Amino acid sequence: MPDRPSRVVRNTSTSVVTIERFIIEQEELHPGASGSLSGILYDLALAAKMIANKVRSAGLADIIGSAGASNIQGEVQQKLDVIANETIVKAMDHGGRLCGMASEEVDEIIPIPQGFKTGDYFLLFDPLDGSSNIDVNVPVGTIFSVLQKKGGPGPATLADALQPGSAQVAAGYVIYGSSTMLVYTTGTGVHGFTLDPLLGEFLLSHPDIRIPAQGRYLSVNDSYAQLWSDPVRALMARYRGLDGKREPMNVRYVGSMVADFHRNLLGGGVFAYPANAKSPKGKLRLLYECNPLAFICEQAGGAATDGQRRVLDVVPTELHQRTPIYIGSRDDVDAATAILAAN
């Protein structure tokens, strides 16, 4: 299935399409497909349903608040971080399709347990993006990325994880908000599915998503403005229309990357998390957050840069590597490249 044919656009007004049916129809476009990638997407959809159920009941069960531990980044883990991580691992480790996994919440590569078959794909994921917002009922999400194994058969190695984003064969995210949506790409466009809670099925609701070339929304944490470089401040002034070169953008910042990205993907805009004096390498994780969302954004007609180069061209050297990012509508991201790369 990594071969990427032209987009197929479906009229959803005449049919009800489950995510399973959609994936099967996409697989049929690849006569030589083994079905492994389709199986990975099925399993991720199942894990998303399980996590959505936990998120919905978070205020009624003892699963909100701190878990009393920190992750590899030194961030306090929430109870739902741990639950979501375990849910994805257990949903994915026995299918025989993966050679290994890596999670934002875990220091090292997660191996496939002994006794289970290994496969040709490697999964990277952020189990619960924006988890610090759980206690105040703000949307959170899951982000995932799928790569093909680099070496021969057998367990995963670090080289399988440390591939540029351009090598991704699939990427997606799930947003747990007023409704639960799963959005993914396999390199043939971006498609969104909304979970029907009565049927327990993801139904195709947003076929062939396209992001506007110029956006309405700016998503950035202004509390770091005093720590930004002069070129970053100039860029933010451009987005706000202060230099007279464009109409001002509306500032909308949730603090959950999935939620901010999802709004901008549908409505047009740019999400920015610049480097600053305290985080000169950026804050967000390249492998678990930025690469998968950059793949999705480009497939929807948008762009993503670290301020100097295309995000998907960055060759990672660390499992938990951080990066600055400017992602969203192409014209807005092009402005970031023009202003930042020139300085």
Buried (B, 14 or more C-beta within 10 A) or exposed (E): BBEBEEEBEBEEEEEEBBBBBBBEEBBEBBEEBEBBBBBBBBBBBBBBBBBBBBBEEBEEEEBBEEBEEEBBEEEBBBBBBBBBBEBBBEBBBBBEBBBBBBBBBBEEBBBBEEEEEBBBBBBBBBBBBBBBBBBEEBBBBBBBBBBBBBEEEEBBBEEBBBBBBBBBBBBBBBBBBEEBBBBBBBBBBBBBBBBBEEEEBBBBBBBBBBBBBBBBBBBBEEEBEEBBBEBBBBBBBBBBEEEEEBEEBEBBBBEBBBBBBBBBBBBBBBBBBBBBEEBEEBBBBBBBBBBBBBBBBBBBBBBBBBBEEBBBEBEBEEBBBBBBBBBBBBBBBBBBBEBBEEE
